[in-house]
């Protein structure tokens, strides 16, 4: 970028900065939303509840199916990073 270009685009710098921050916020929110770790943790806790006798097999099967469906949905719908230019 030349000096003239930098001077002419200087008034737009705050807008570019805000846009960058918003992009970062959206990316972080998507990473958290599509993160399979909480669902995997729930599966481990569910299995422990079954082992401890806190829930029966029927409840375990129902909730396990829900969590596995959620994991499958996350895998199918997780945004993929764009390839480098």
C-alpha positions, 0 to 999 in steps of 0.5 A: 500500500502506498502512502496516498492509498493509506491516507485516502483509506484512513477514514475507513480504518475504524469500520474495518476494525469493527468488522474485524472484531465482529468477524472474530466474535462470530468465529469464536461463537461458532467454534463454541456452538459447534464444539463436540466436547460438551456433548462428549462430556455429557455422554461420559456423565450419562454412562457414569449415571448408568453405572452408578444406578442413577438412571435405568437402561431405558433412560440411558438409551433415550438420552444416548440417542439424543446425544449421538444425534447431536454429535452427528448433526454437529459433524454434518453442520460444522462450518469448514475453514476456507482453503488458503488463497 
